[in-house]
Amino acid sequence: MKLTFLGATGTVTGSRYLIEDDGKRYLVDCGLFQGLKDDRLRNWQPFPVPPASISAIVLTHAHIDHSGYIPRLVRDGFKGPIYCSHATRDLCAIMLPDSGFLQEEDAANAMRHGFSKHAPPLPLYTKADAQAALPYFKPLSWGRRQALGNFLGFSLFRAGHILGAASVRIDDGAASLLFSGDLGRLDDPVMVAPSVAQGADYLVVESTYGDRCHDPADPAAALADVINRTVARGGSIVAPAFAVGRAQLLMFYLHRLKVEGRIPPNLPVFLDSPMAIDASELLQLHPRDHRLPPDVCRAVCATATYTRSREESRRIDDNAINMPAFIISASGMATGGRVLHHLKRFMGNSRNTILLAGFQAAGTRGARLAAGEDEIKIHGALHKVEAEVVKLDNMSAHADSQEVLDWIAAIPNAPKHIFVTHGEPVAAESLKLRIGKELMIDATVPGLGDSFEL
């Protein structure tokens, strides 16, 4: 078995791992690169191997940095099965067409405002390309071994994180390889905890928070404080949020705070993302993937007013100018989507707050806002940042450094070697050092294109 790292090296995006075994090729994850321009440009480079030569894809979960390149791969010749959990299939049916639509919209905006160097600006793929990829998805049950070839097979185990997120264990009878995927948190109030996967000879583990531990303070208290001081000055809160996972967690806390009387009970809450609305509805269809009882799940999802149309979205801004409101809108790192229009409208007023409730990859608008930049470019123009910017680090859906170590330590028959990926360089190197020192296991931080014979 040969493992090659085609992404998620030196960055938290572009998750792509190539497995070669018995003369065949397989991918674990097929994500988009996001963040810094040099990373984003990799999405436009020819795929390192011919897409038609890949026999199958195994998908850990639906986030775009893990699934978002699939439509392009299919358009360019891939025709194999895409294996994943049932909830991941349902989420990809929402997220991939939305990704294609946003890319078409971004290309149209670039054409309209003349800020692209390309004539005409083109999307990486279209909504139609994404819809054409969906029939290739083959959902599987948890723990069931699926054969891939004469020797190779794999199983999925719950990883927490978001609906349907999985760790993947691959074996060919001679060697075994475990991919952590994105690991969730043990005490996440909405998602189930990651399960203990079966042992393996090798482990590929994420390191998003490999150099830090989450603040143990209750996120609800920090969120209440942000809301109450913003409302007191007559402002509104704009929360860029990942449509899957973070948006629903924010609604959970807002519901709890209103019920407990810790924020104004009549504060309007808007969920302004068709994809986040669909994901919230899926939360109710996959009760085994989260902790919420059915009645609580329904109440959480009813906390916000859903706005699907552009007209409804525009009315939010008009209403919130005159009356405080809490606006949840995608995308989570402010890289695109409707949240950009809300940011343009609200971040120039010091009464308002921009709430960053998740990881912000280097080079994204979210990272620049978190760093305190006083001007942000949106749709080709610079906009002043006068609003308060707050980053809540204890609302992450990713396991922190200690939680990752605890998850590794619980694996029976510890792996003999660990590859640390899906993290910024400092985070990955820090986790590697902790693995060696505390777990006494050899670890490597691979580079882009590095290959290993297992």
C-alpha positions, 0 to 999 in steps of 0.5 A: 500500500502506498500513501501520497499526500495531495493536500492538507499539508501545511494548511487546514484545507484541501484534504486529499490522500491518494492510496495505491494498492494492487495496481489501483488508485483510491482517494480519501477525501477530495477537498478544495483548498481555501485561504491564502491565494497560493493555496486557492490557486492549487484548485486550478492546477491539473489533478496530480493523477488522471481522474479517470484512473481513480477507482473510488473515493472514500469521504470522511465528511461533507465540509467543502475542504474535504468534499468540494473538489469532487464535482471537478474530478467527476467533470474531468473523468472520475466515474467511480463510487464515492463512499461515505456515511448516510448523513454525509451523502445527504449533506453533500447533496446540499453543499456541493450544488451550493458550492457550484452556485457560489462559484458561478456567482463569484465569477459573475461578480468578477465580470460585473465589477471588473476585478478579475485578471481573467476574461471572462472569469470562469467558475471552477465548476458549476451547480450542474457539475455538482448535481452530475456528481451526486449519483456516484455517492454510495452511503454505507452503515457505520462499522461495515467493511466495504471491499474496494478491490481484491485485497483492500477494504475499509470501514467507517467510524463516527468522528463527531465534528458534524453530521455524518463525520467519519474516521476511516480505517483501510486495510489490505491484509498486510498493512492497515491505515487509519484516517482520523478525519476531522475529530469532534469534541468529547463534550460537544453539546450537540454532536456525539463524541468521536468513537474509538476506532479499531487499531491500525499500523499507521494513522493520519491525524488532523492537527487543526488545534494541534498547538493549543487547548480550547478555553474551558469556559462555557461559550454560552457566557461569552456569547451572552456577554457579546450579545448584551453589550452589542444590544445595549449600544443599539447594534446588531451581531453578524456571525459568519458561520459554517452552514453545517455544524457551527450555524446549528451550534449557535442556534443551540446556544441562542435557544438556551440563553433565551430560555434561561433569560440571559439575553433579550427573549425578543432578540430577532435571530436570522439564519440567512443561508439556504444551505444552513437551513437545509442542514438544520432540517437534516439535523432532525432527520439524523437523530443518531448523529447528535445528542439532542432529544427530538423536542429540543432539536425542533426548538433549537431549529425554530430559534431562528427565522429562516431566510431563503430568498435574496429579497428576504436577505436584503430585508434583514439588513434594512430591519437590523439597521433600526433594531438589534438582531443576530444574523447567522450567515455563511460562509464561516471564514467570510470567503463568500456567500451572503455574509459578505453583503451583511459585512459590507452593511454592518462592519462600518458602524461601531455599534455593531459586532462581527462574531467569529465563532470558528477557526479562521484559516490564514489568508481568509477575510475571517483571519484578517478580521480576527487579526484586527485589520481596519480595512477588508476587501469585499467584491473588489472594494475596500471597506472600513472595519469600525464594528467590534470584532470578537473571536470565540475560540471555545466554540470549535467543532474540532478536538484540541491538542489534548483531546486528539492525544486522548483519542490516539491513546485510546486506540487499541494496539497503538499505531507504529507511525503517525502522519500529522496533517490538516494543520498550519505548520506550527500546529502540526509540528507542535502535535508531532512533538507531543505525540513523540514525547507523551505517547512515545510514537514516531510521527511525521509532518508530511509535505505536499506530494510526499509518498510513503510505502506502508 
